[in-house]
Amino acid sequence: MTVLRRLFELKLRGVRVVEIVGVVLVAAMVLSVYVAKAAAARQSASIAALEREIAETDARVRLLRAEAARLESPARLEALSRQAGLAPADATQVVPEARLPELAEPAPVVVLPEGEVTR
């Protein structure tokens, strides 16, 4: 007990050592809180920048999807094909006889329930 009492009564230039240690500890705590708050502020700024970047990217994605939908619209494609001189094949379109064998496909075989085969 006397060692502890002597430690509390120990003075350095008229100030008790316990008080000096206490002031140093309080200063260390204040400094650590300041450093923690500064780190949190940096992280918060970083998070805000990332959220802005995500929002900008989402906006670009929406614009690109809208542009793709516009470019793929059937009416636009039909108008472009007509400008290029393309048109759907007519039912009256004539195919040279020489190309008929390569264009002809065999008819699918259908098996009826009674066992009959039809083409």
Backbone torsions as a table, in degrees:
resi	resn	phi	psi	omega
1	MET	NA	-34.6	-178.7
2	THR	-69.3	-30.4	178.4
3	VAL	-66.8	-42.6	179.0
4	LEU	-65.4	-41.9	179.0
5	ARG	-65.2	-40.6	179.4
6	ARG	-64.2	-37.4	179.0
7	LEU	-63.8	-41.1	180.0
8	PHE	-73.0	-25.5	-178.6
9	GLU	-94.3	-4.8	-179.9
10	LEU	-65.4	129.2	-176.5
11	LYS	-119.6	147.6	176.6
12	LEU	-128.6	109.7	-177.1
13	ARG	55.5	38.9	173.7
14	GLY	89.1	1.0	179.5
15	VAL	-119.3	135.6	-179.8
16	ARG	-67.2	142.6	-178.5
17	VAL	-64.3	-34.2	179.3
18	VAL	-61.3	-40.4	179.0
19	GLU	-67.5	-38.6	178.4
20	ILE	-64.1	-43.8	179.0
21	VAL	-63.1	-41.4	178.8
22	GLY	-61.8	-44.9	179.2
23	VAL	-63.4	-41.1	179.0
24	VAL	-63.4	-42.5	179.0
25	LEU	-64.8	-41.9	177.5
26	VAL	-63.4	-42.0	178.1
27	ALA	-63.3	-39.3	178.1
28	ALA	-64.8	-39.4	178.4
29	MET	-66.3	-43.1	178.9
30	VAL	-61.5	-43.8	179.2
31	LEU	-63.3	-42.1	-179.7
32	SER	-66.5	-37.3	176.4
33	VAL	-65.4	-40.6	178.3
34	TYR	-62.1	-44.8	179.9
35	VAL	-64.4	-41.3	179.1
36	ALA	-64.1	-42.0	178.6
37	LYS	-65.7	-38.6	178.3
38	ALA	-65.1	-41.6	177.6
39	ALA	-64.4	-40.5	178.7
40	ALA	-65.1	-38.3	178.0
41	ALA	-65.2	-40.6	177.0
42	ARG	-63.4	-43.1	179.1
43	GLN	-64.4	-40.2	178.6
44	SER	-63.2	-42.3	177.6
45	ALA	-64.9	-39.0	178.2
46	SER	-65.2	-42.1	178.3
47	ILE	-64.0	-42.3	179.0
48	ALA	-63.0	-40.6	178.2
49	ALA	-64.3	-41.8	178.2
50	LEU	-65.4	-39.2	177.7
51	GLU	-64.7	-38.8	176.1
52	ARG	-63.5	-42.8	179.5
53	GLU	-63.0	-40.3	177.8
54	ILE	-64.0	-42.6	178.8
55	ALA	-63.1	-41.9	178.1
56	GLU	-64.4	-40.7	178.9
57	THR	-65.5	-41.8	176.8
58	ASP	-60.6	-41.0	178.9
59	ALA	-64.3	-41.8	177.8
60	ARG	-64.0	-39.6	178.7
61	VAL	-63.3	-43.5	178.7
62	ARG	-62.5	-41.7	178.2
63	LEU	-64.2	-42.0	179.6
64	LEU	-66.2	-38.0	177.1
65	ARG	-65.9	-40.4	177.8
66	ALA	-64.7	-41.5	178.4
67	GLU	-64.2	-41.7	178.0
68	ALA	-63.8	-41.2	178.0
69	ALA	-63.5	-39.4	178.6
70	ARG	-66.4	-42.9	-178.7
71	LEU	-68.5	-29.1	-178.2
72	GLU	-92.1	2.7	-176.4
73	SER	-64.1	135.9	-177.6
74	PRO	-59.5	-37.5	-179.2
75	ALA	-64.2	-42.4	179.0
76	ARG	-65.4	-43.7	179.7
77	LEU	-64.7	-37.5	177.8
78	GLU	-65.2	-42.5	179.3
79	ALA	-64.2	-41.4	178.2
80	LEU	-64.6	-40.1	179.6
81	SER	-66.9	-35.8	177.8
82	ARG	-68.4	-38.2	177.1
83	GLN	-64.5	-33.0	-180.0
84	ALA	-83.0	-2.9	179.7
85	GLY	84.7	16.2	178.4
86	LEU	-96.3	146.4	178.9
87	ALA	-148.7	158.7	176.6
88	PRO	-64.7	152.2	178.8
89	ALA	-67.8	137.1	177.7
90	ASP	-85.3	159.9	176.7
91	ALA	-69.9	-21.8	-178.2
92	THR	-94.4	9.0	-178.9
93	GLN	-65.1	135.5	-175.6
94	VAL	-98.1	131.6	177.1
95	VAL	-110.7	130.9	178.8
96	PRO	-59.9	146.8	-177.4
97	GLU	-62.1	-28.8	-178.4
98	ALA	-64.7	-27.7	-178.7
99	ARG	-91.5	-8.2	-177.0
100	LEU	-59.1	-44.4	-179.0
101	PRO	-62.5	-35.7	-179.5
102	GLU	-75.9	-25.3	179.5
103	LEU	-86.9	-23.1	-175.8
104	ALA	-73.2	136.0	175.9
105	GLU	-115.1	144.6	178.4
106	PRO	-66.8	145.1	-179.9
107	ALA	-68.9	143.6	178.7
108	PRO	-67.7	145.1	178.9
109	VAL	-89.8	128.9	179.6
110	VAL	-117.2	125.7	178.3
111	VAL	-98.7	121.8	179.3
112	LEU	-83.9	159.7	-177.8
113	PRO	-60.0	-29.9	-178.1
114	GLU	-78.4	-1.8	180.0
115	GLY	96.5	-0.3	179.1
116	GLU	-78.0	148.6	178.0
117	VAL	-112.7	135.7	178.4
118	THR	-130.4	156.9	178.1
119	ARG	-123.9	NA	NA
